Amino acid sequence: MDTHQKYQSIESLLKKLKIFSRSLAILSAILKWVVSILPVLCLILFLDQQLPIPRIFRMAMMLAFFVFVGYQAFLSFKPILKKITLSTAAFWVGQAYPEQNDHVLSATQLYPLKSGNSLHYSTDLVDRIVEYAQSFLSKISLNYVLSSEIKAIQKYSIYAFLLLVCLTLELILFPNSFAEFVTVFEANDRTPLISPKIEISQISPGDSEIQSGESVNFSAVVNYSGTGVTLQYRRLEGTWQEHPMNKINSYYQTTIQHITTPLEYYVQVNETQTPKYRLKVTRQPRVHEFQLALKYPPYTQRASEKLEINQGDLQVLVGTEVSITGKASSKVTLARLVFDTDEKLDLELSPDFDFSGFFIVQRSDQYHIALEEFNGLTNQNSISYQIKAINDQRPRIQILKPGTDTVLDDTMLVRLRISVQDDFGVQSLRLVYYIEGTDISSTTPKTSQLTLVEFASPETDTIFNYDWDLDLLRLFPEDVVVYHLEARDNDSISGPNVGNSQTFTIRFPSLAEILGEVESEQQAGIQSLEAIFEQQVAAEQAVDELIDRLRKSQDLSQTDEKVLKETLGKQKQIEKTVKQELEEMKMLTEHMKKQQLFDAETVAKYQELQDLMQQALSEEHKELLRQLSQAIEQQDLKQQEQELTEANFNQEQFMQKLDRMKALYQQMLLQQKLEAAVKRAEDLKNQQIHINSKLAKEQTESSQRIAQQEERIFSGTRDLLTDIGKLGQEMIDQAQVSQQQLSQVGNELHRLKQFAQSNQLTATLQKMVKQLQKGEKNAETAQSVEQTLTELYQGLDNALEFLQGANSEETLAELRSAVRSTLYLSQKHQLVWEKTKSILMIGKGRYLKGEISQLQRLAATEIGLANGTDTLASRLWELGKQQMQIKPELIWGLETASDAFKRSAKALEDRQPSLASPIQKQGLEKLNQVTLALLDAMNQMNMQMGAGSMENMLEQLQQLAQNQEKLNEMAQQLSQQMRQKGKLPGHQEMIQRMAYEQQMIREATERLAKMAEQMKQLLGDLEGISEEMKTVESELKSQNLTREVLDKQKQILTRMLESTKSLQKREEGKKRKGEVAKATLVKPQISPLDPELLQKITEVQRGLKSVDFQQIPIQYRQQLKDYFRVLSQQPSIAP
């Protein structure tokens, strides 16, 4: 763009500024003009209305106003005529934007002179000024340049608005003011100076007659537009009073309220006045006072009451009797009550003008008291009173409990808690109910009613409790009872009002539904245990990794410490989750107890499972949290590693317990599912028996109703057979992992399902439903269904009985085998320990080649014992997943013993028998403790199995007798050696060991004594034997092996053998009297001793003939032979 174009741009912008300025100037001039004339106009109009100004003055005032208007217009618009140049506009810009240093003004002045350059300015300078001015103008705001003018316009606009508001208000107050002002030059003048005579006409009301108390409007037409028009009035022979009259349209008017006496009046304007008029007042008859009395309906038991004097409005109950008494003015000949419904009630009128009467409120209405005198004068515009009739409300009844749809439990009771309220009292409560589906042919169900209570006296607000026994309704599973309550009041006027409560339902669930809910909750519990187990595995892995890093780097980084803290947090979360699971299990156990869903044994197992989980949480897990917390706070690296290692060990134990609990839960759930199937089958059988009894008696109950019940049996049977098949397959799959008897039960369930299908049970039920729906009743088909359901139930019950018995017998057999194994391991390990001590005493740190070889053989034997102990621990661990009596502490004890055997073997290999001997002693003690715990577990199971477990008691007693016999033989041999050689140091240790073995036999005998507490006449006094054992045990501990001690041992053995014979005879008699077993399954034959262990015993027996056996002292060889002979023999049980 060249300089010329830029200058043209400047001119264009300045011209826009000029146009904008001109527009603002015109608007400002108009507003100034309006603001200057409006105050004068308002003032003139006000004076014209308020002052009686002569016409000539008014004309002069109007002419002066027009002159003023013109002069103000000249002054306001004169600045607009002034011409505005570009330099002027540029000057405005310079004033608004002083920072541009008048470049715009310079550009407008220099550029036109550029062509001639008469002032000899540099053209480049002019071009730069123009360029700068053009650039600057493109950025300016026209509103900012003319901001002062805009502010002035805003100010004048506000003034103009306020003046217009004033003018508007004045025109509202004086609507004729403007019209009268502009008509000043017309002939009719308003001023008294030159106006004609004032004329007053059309006086109203003139001479007239009114009723006393009326208000009268006075008016007149006056040819005068000013003020001073008044109404002059007085009471007869009273003083005159003045009342101003206002002009409304063409009339002057005023009103006098409540005229009770005659008046005389006239209208006056200045000196002009009208003739006098008279206003006569006639008095209407009136009520001096009255009073209402209320008599409520008798059933409300409310006392009568009187209202205040002259209170006529009523708000009363329908049926209320209202009496009215009052006094009227004199000369009244008739008094009556007039209702808006055009009903009229004549009142009695006494000579003293007292009136009375009554009416009964039936509806809401209005009324007034009408009076009439002898001359026909009545009381016009009498006061009207309201009657609001209140209907007796329905009782309000609410079912507080259960307050919702409910499901019946085994009590068949529904405890109702009912709240009833009524304005005047409830008379009775009724329960209205019906059973859904009982009347299929009708769309409206037929209800039954049960009266709950008839109140002796009406209750206005009460809480009522009622136990509804639904067993009386003879409900069928899956029936739904729909019910509500009705409350009736004692309204004797309109009839009793009935209030209804909410409608609720009560469902009688099927047994399958209840059991299914429990199973679902238990499945959720198993899933929760699995989730906890997975979380524990992750936490254990994290601790393992921390231990590895600590061992490698001898330090934990900040990240590792963070992981450790997170692990502690996860363990706390696991603890919280386990507690929640425990609470849920507790609630489920209470539910099972309340509903009596399962037998006491099943509930007890479930309770025991909770105890196991609580024990794991309170012992191992608390110790785990403590050790993790200490590991975080520990600064010493070795101590920190130790704390983490111990925490890892507790994690492992806690995880093992979780794994065991999960397995036990699953095992228990399988048995519980079978028990649930038995109960469902029994329930279906009983339902069919109930229907068959109806069909046999030809009851009048609808066949449609029976068909509905039969259809539910069909549905339940179909679902039961499906569940039986699934459960059978589940047991077979589980048997591949653990218990083999599950496979037999699973096959039996498949057989029972096939039996039901081959008898076409479901097809027959479906056929029976269709026949009943058609109204046909076939008793023969019903009996066939009942027989098949009965056989199905019996088969399931037999399978459950077999499963429970097989579990217990297998566990007892495993425990017996474990006891023999631990005794064998204990005896073998004791021999190793004694040999080790013998070598230690002979060699005293210096060993010959033969002794070194013997130490190596002993180490190999210890390794074999450790492997055998590990095998036994593994077997017991799997058994512990099936039976709660096998506690994890047993397995951990065996693992501790195995670890001692391995460490002992390592010490023997290193030719350190002095180090191996105390370790061997610790292992022996731990192994003996496990044996005692196993005996305790057997005792618990025997106590649970009861008298039916006498065979197990017999075997235990036989085993104890054999052990006592061995102990007696050992004591005899030791006594003989002591007589021949004297009491040696080794003999003391042998006597101490025999005392310990006598203690073990005694404790086991005491446990049997508790079981035989009620069979003393058959078994003898086992507790007496226990006391004799204590005496022998005490003597042996005191190193007294006398003849009396040996004789007591013989007596103990004799009495134990007598008890065994007695028990055998009882068992034989029981077997001869026993009936055929209910179970149809063959119980598995379980050998009392593991075959692998038998093989090991055989190998040991062969080893007794080897050269190594000759190295054992002669006094122990016969004892070892007898011991292994007893272990290898099968227990002899009478057939």
DOVEX-113204 format. One record per residue (C-alpha): residue in one letter; x, y, z. Coordinates in steps of 0.2 Angstrom, whole numbers, plus 5000, padded with zeros to 4 digits. Each point is the difference from the previous one (the first is absolute). Layout:
BEGIN
AXYZ...
END
This chain:
BEGIN
M500050005000D500750174995T500050165010H498550074991Q498949855003K500550015018Y499550185001Q498349954992S499849875014I500450145013E498650114992S498849854999L500249975019L499950185005K498450024990K499249855009L500550095016K499250164994I498449914995F499949915017S500450165009R498550094991S498849865004L500550015019A499850194999I498249994993L499549875013S500850115014A499150154994I498349915000L500349945017K500650175007W498450084992V498849875008V500950015017S499850205000I498250004995L499349865010P500250085018V499150154994L498649914992C499749905016L500050155011I498850094988L498849865000F500149985019L499750195003D498549994988Q499249865009Q500350075018L499750194998P498550094993I501050104987P499150124989R499849964982I501150154994F501449945012R499849834993M500150064982A501650105004M500749855009M499749894985L500850134988A501550025011F500249815001F500049994981V501350144999F501149905012V499849844990G500650094985Y501550095008Q500649835008A499949924983F501150144993L501249985014S500149814999F500149994981K501250144996P501649915003I499549874987L500150134986K501850035003K501149924986I501349865005T501649994990L501249864999S501250105011T498750015013A499749815000A501949975000F500150125015W498749895009V501149854997G501550095007Q499050055016A499549825002Y501749924997P501350135005E501449864998Q499950024981N500750185001D498850084988H500649894985V498249994993L499850195001S501750024992A499549884986T498450094996Q500950174999L501649954991Y499549884987P498950124991L501550124999K501249864994S499750034981G500550185001N501249985015S499850195003L500749975018H501449904994Y499749845011S500949844996T498949894990D500649855009L499650085016V498250034994D499949824993R500549935017I498850115009V498649944989E500549825001Y500150015019A498350095001Q499249874989S500749865010F499450085017L498350044994S499749824995K500149965018I499050145009S498249985006L498750134995N499049985016Y501650045010V500350164990L498350065003S499849935018S499650175007E498550024988I499449825004K500050035018A499150174998I498649904990Q499949875014K499850145013Y498650094990S499149844997I499949965018Y499350185004A498849984985F499449845007L499750065017L499050164994L498949894989V499649895015C499550165009L499050064986T499149834999L499650005018E499350184999L498949954985I499449855010L499550115015F499350134989P499349914985N499250164993S501450125003F500849994983A498450024991E499450155010F501750084997V500049994981T498250065000V500450165008F499550114985E498349924999A498450105006N499649905016D501150075013R500349925017T500550155010P498850085012L500550174994I499249994983S499049845001P498149985000K499049965015I500349835009E498649874997I499849855010S498849864993Q499549825001I500149985019S500049825005P499249915010G498950165003D498649965013S500049825003E499849865013I501449875004Q500249855012S501050035016G501849974998E500150024981S501450114992V499350144988N500950074985F499750194997S500350084983A499750164990V500450084984V500950175001N500550114986Y501650035009S501749914999G500950075015T500049945018G498950065014V498449894996T499449935017L498649905007Q499250095015Y499049885012R499349985017R498949895011L498350075003E500250155011G501949975001T501550104995W500550014981Q501549904995E501050024984H500649864988P501050044985M499549934983N501249944986K499750024982I499949834991N499750024981S498650145000Y499349975017Y500550055017Q499849865013T500349945018T499349865011I499549995018Q500149835008H498849925012I498650125002T498949965014T499050165003P499150124989L501050134991E499850184992Y501250054987Y500450124985V501450034988Q501150165001V501250084988N500850165006E498550105004T498849904989Q499049865009T498549894996P498449985009K500049895015Y499549814998R499549875013L500549825002K498949905010V500649845009T498949855004R500749875012Q500049814995P499749865013R501649945007V500849865011H500650075016E501049845004F500049814998Q500949855006L500349834992A500149835010L500749844993K499549835005Y501149874991P499549824995P500049885014Y501349884993T501350145001Q499950015019R500350184999A499150125012S498850144994E500750174999K499450184997L500950124988E500350185004I498650134998N499750064983Q501249864993G499049934985D501449914990L500049815002Q501249874997V499249845007L499849814997V498649944989G498649955012T500350145013E498450085007V500250195000S498850105011I499850194998T499350125013G500050194998K499050175002A499350104986S499550184999S498250055005K498549994988V500749844992T498749884996L501049864990A501849935003R500749864989L501749934995V500250014981F501349884992D500850024983T499249834995D498350105001E499649905016K499150115013L499849965018D498750105010L500650055017E498950015016L499750185005S499550055017P499050155006D501650085005F500749984982D501249855006F500249874986S500649825001G500149854989F501249864995F500649904984I501249864996V501550024989Q499949894985R501150104988S501050154997D498950164998Q499750185003Y498750085011H499350175006I498750055013A498550084991L498850115010E498450084995E498950135008F498150024999N500150144987G501049874989L501750095003T501449875000N501850015005Q500950024983N501849964998S500149895015I501649925005S500349834992Y500949865010Q500949854993I499749825005K501449884996A499549825003I501449885004N499749824995D500649865012Q501749954993R500449824996P501249915012R501850014996I500849835001Q501849954996I501049845001L501650045009K500749835000P500449914989G499650164989T500549914984D499849844990T500649865010V500649824998L499449875013D501249915011D499849835008T499050075014M498650044988L499650165011V499950184994R500250125014L498950154996R500250175009I498650114995S499750195003V498250065000Q499450185002D498350084998D499250175005F498749925011G500549825003V500249834991Q498749875004S500949844992L501449944990R499949864986L501349914990V499549984982Y501049884989Y499949884985I501249874993E500550044982G499449874987T498749925011D498650064989I500750014983S498250014992S499650175008T500950164996T499650075017P500849885014K498949945013T500650075017S499949935017Q499950105016L500749985017T499450115014L501550055011V499250105013E498450085006F500450155011A499050015016S500150194999P500550094984E501950034998T500550174992D501949954999T500749835004I501349884996F499449824998N501149844998Y499449844992D500849834997W499349934984D500249824999L499949964981D500249815003L498150005003L499850054981R500849844995L501150084987F500949914986P501850044996E500150164989D498350065005V499850195002V498950085013V499450174996Y499350105015H499650165007L499150075016E498450085002A499550125014R498250055004D499550155010N498350025010D499250144989S498249975004I499450154989S500749964983G500449825003P501749935005N501550064990V501349874995G501850044998N501249884991S501849975002Q501349974987T499949844991F501549875003T500349834995I500749855009R500949874990F500149825006P501749954992S500449824994L501449915008A501050014985E500050195000I500550015018L501449874997G500550084984E500350175009V501149925013E501049914987S500250174990E500650085016Q501249865003Q500750004982A500350195002G501049955016I501149884991Q500350134987S500550125013L501249885008E500849974983A500250184998I500850025017F501149854996E500650094984Q500350165009Q501049915013V501149914986A500450174993A500550075017E501149855003Q500850014983A500450195004V500849955017D501049864991E500750124988L500450135014I501049865009D501049954984R500450184997L500550035018R501249855000K500850054983S500250195003Q500050005019D498950154999L498250054996S499750154988Q498650135003T499049914987D500249835010E499550095016K498550074990V499649824994L500149945018K498850135007E498849964986T500149825004L499650045018G498550104994K499549854989Q500149895015K498950115010Q498850014986I500049815000E499650005018K498550124998T499449894986V500149845010K499150085014Q498650054988E499949824994L499949945018E498550125003E499249944985M500349825005K499350035017M498450084993L499849854988T500249885015E498750095010H498949994985M500349814998K499649985018K498450105000Q499349924984Q500649835006L500649964982F501349875005D500349885014A501050055015E501649914994T500150114984V499750165010A501349955012K501349974986Y499650174993Q500250085017E501749915002L500550074983Q499750175007D501049965015L501549944989M499950164990Q499950115016Q501549905008A501150034984L499550185000S500450035019E501649905000E501149994985H499350154992K500350115015E501749945002L500350034981L499550185002R501150025015Q501549944991L499750104985S499850165010Q501649965009A500949974984I499550174994E500650085016Q501649905001Q501650084996D501249865002L500149904983K500349835008Q498550035012Q499050064986E500349854990Q499649895015E498350095002L499649984982T500549825000E498849975015A498750104992N500249894984F499849845010N498450075008Q499450054983E500249824995Q499149935015F498650124998M499949964981Q499949815004K498650035012L499150104987D500249864987R499549875013M498450105004K499650024982A500149814997L499049975016Y498750124994Q499849924983Q500049825008M498750065012L499050084987L499949844990Q499349905015Q498850155003K499449994982L499649825002E499150035016A499050144992A499549884986V499449885013K498950135008R499350064984A499649834995E499149975017D499150174998L499449954982K499449835007N499050085014Q499250124988Q499549864989I499349905015H499050165004I499250014983N499749814999S499050025016K498950144993L499749894984A499649855011K498750105011E499350084984Q500150175009T499050144992E501650104997S500150064982S501049884989Q500850164992R500750035017I500749825002A500650014982Q501050165005Q500749915015E500449854989E500950114988R501150065013I500549825005F500449974982S501150154999G500949965016T500349824995R500750054983D501250125009L500449875013L500549874987T501150134991D500950055016I500249815004G500949974984K501150155002L500449965018G500449824995Q501250064986E500850125012M500349865013I500849894986D501250144995Q500450045018A500449815003Q501350004987V501050125012S499649945017Q498749895008Q499649854989Q498349975010L499450154991S500149914984Q498849875007V498850125006G500150104983N499649844991E498649965011L499250184997H500149964981R499249845003L498650085010K499750134986Q500049864988F498749915011A498950155000Q500150024981S499749814997N498450025010Q499550154990L499850105016T500050184992A498949944985T498749925012L500050165010Q499750114985K498649884994M499250015017V500050194999K499150004984Q498749885006L499750115015Q499950154990K498649924990G499149955016E500549814999K500749925016N501049844999A500449935017E501049864992T501250114991A500250115016Q500549845010S501349954987V500850175001E500049995019Q500849835000T501450064988L500350165010T500149895016E501349894992L501050144994Y500050085017Q500649845008G501449974988L500650185002D499949985019N501049834999A501350094990L500250145013E500149875014F501449914990L500950164997Q500050055018G500549835006A501449974987N500850175004S500149965018E500649824998E501350054987T500650145011L500249895015A500949874990E501250134994L500350065017R500349825007S501249984986A500850175004V500249955018R500949834996S501150104988T500550135013L500349865013Y501149914987L500950154996S500250055018Q500749825005K501250004985H500650185004Q500249955018L501249864995V501050124989W500150125015E500649865012K501349944987T500650184998K500250025019S500949845001I501250054987L500250175008M500449925017I501249874993G500950114987K500050175009G500650094984R501249874993Y499149874990L500649844991K499649964982G498649885006E499350145010I500150124986S499149884989Q498749975013L499750195001Q499750014982R498749865001L499250095014A499950164989A499349904986T498749935012E499550175006I499850064982G498849854997L499150055016A499950184993N499349944984G498749895009T499550145011D499850124984T498949864992L498949995015A499950195002S499450014981R498749865003L499350095016W500050174991E498949924986L498949925014G499950175009K499250084985Q498649885003Q499849985019M500150155012Q500849885014I501650004990K500750175005P501550084991E501050005016L500149814998I500850024983W501150145006G500649895014L500549864988E500950124989T500950065016A500549835004S500549964982D501150165000A500849935016F500449844992K500850084985R501150115011S500449855011A500549914984K501150144995A500950015017L500349814999E500750014983D501250145006R500549885015Q499250115013P498949885010S500150125015L499150134989A498849874993S499549935017P499050155006I499250024983Q499449825000K499350035017Q499050154994G499449904985L499449865011E499150115012K499150094985L499549834992N499349945017Q499050165002V499349964982T499549835006L499050065015A499250134989L499549864987L499249905015D499150165005A499350024983M499449815000N499250035017Q499050154993M499449904985N499549865011M499150115012Q499050074985M499649834992G499349955017A499649825005G500149944982S501950025001M500349865012E501049914988N501250144999M500150015019L500449815000E501450024988Q500750155010L499949905016Q500949854992Q501450114994L500250085017A500049825008Q501449954987N501050155005Q499849975018E500649824997K501550054992L500450135014N499849865013E501249894990M501350144999A499850035019Q500249815004Q501650004989L500750165008S499649935017Q501049844997Q501550104993M500050115015R500049855012Q501549924990K501150154997G499450145011K499250174996L501050074986P499950194993G499149944984H498749915011Q499450165007E499750074983M499149844995I498850015015Q499750194997R499449954982M498949865006A499250135012Y499750114985E499249854990Q498949965015Q499450185001M499549994981I499049835003R499250085015E499450154991A499349904986T499149895012E499350155009R499350064983L499249834998A499350015017K499050154996M499349914985A499549855010E499350105015Q498349934997M500649824997K500949965016Q499149845003L500649934983L501850074999G500450015018D500750155009L501250084988E500250155011G500649885014I501349934988S500650184996E500350035019E501049845001M501050064985K500450175009T500749905014V501249904989E500450164990S500550095017E501149855006L500949994983K500350195000S500849975018Q501149874992N499149865011L499949844990T499449885014R499149845000E498450105005V500250104985L500149854989D498549925008K499050164997Q500450004982K499449824998Q498450055009I499750144988L500349894985T498849875007R498650135002M500350084983L499849824992E498449975010S499350174994T500449954982K499249835001S498450095008L500050124985Q500249864987K498549915008R498950154999E500550034982E499649824995G498350015009K499650164991K500549934983R498949855003K498550115005G500350134986E498850024986V500450014982A500950164996K499050144993A501350054988T500049924983L501950044997V501549895004K501150085013P501950014995Q501249885008I501450115007S501649915006P500550065017L501950024995D500650084984P500849874988E501550104998L500350015018L499749815001Q501449984987K501150115011I499649905015T500449844991E501750074994V500350055018Q499649825006R501249934987G501350125007L499849935017K500949844994S501550104992V501750035008D499550185005F498749935011Q501349905010Q500850175005I498450045010P500249965018I499249835004Q498750075013Y499250104986R499949884986Q498549905006Q499150165003L500250064982K499549834993D498450005011Y499650184995F500249984981R499049835002V498550105008L500150144986S500049874986Q498549915006Q498250044996P498950045014S498949855005I498250055000A498649875004P499049964984
END
